[in-house]
Amino acid sequence: MLKNFLLVGLGGAAGSMLRYAFAVWLKHVSFPLATFLVNIIGSFIIGIVFAYALRNESFDLNWRTFLAAGLCGGFTTFSAFSLESLQLLQQQRIGLFFLYVVGSILLGLAAVWLGYSLMK
């Protein structure tokens, strides 16, 4: 059990650092592009991991834990998505709000499906 916590922690730390790198890299963009991209990319990656694990029984549980719960969990962020959505509403940027919310959900679902389908 302790090993799983450490794997999630290490993966989460790596994912969080990657998410922060995206935020720094895209800080000049007015649309919350960094969070948008990490949520789509993370959804794609977790779809790949899930499909690969289903297809390959020998896929090590340690790697699944590290990649799915750790890396993807630390990389993607729903809390930042929610806050940024609220901020767009508060700024009365209604069009961007709908684009961000609907685009994140639909593209996130499509990315999970695509990642899963490619690995199936």
FENHU-V66392 format. One record per helix or strand. SS is the DSSP state (h for helix, s for strand). FROM is the first residue (numbers start at 1). LEN is the number of residues. If there is no record, write none. Layout:
BEGIN
{{SS FROM LEN} {SS FROM LEN}}
END
This chain:
BEGIN
{{h 2 24} {h 33 23} {h 61 15} {h 78 13} {h 94 26}}
END
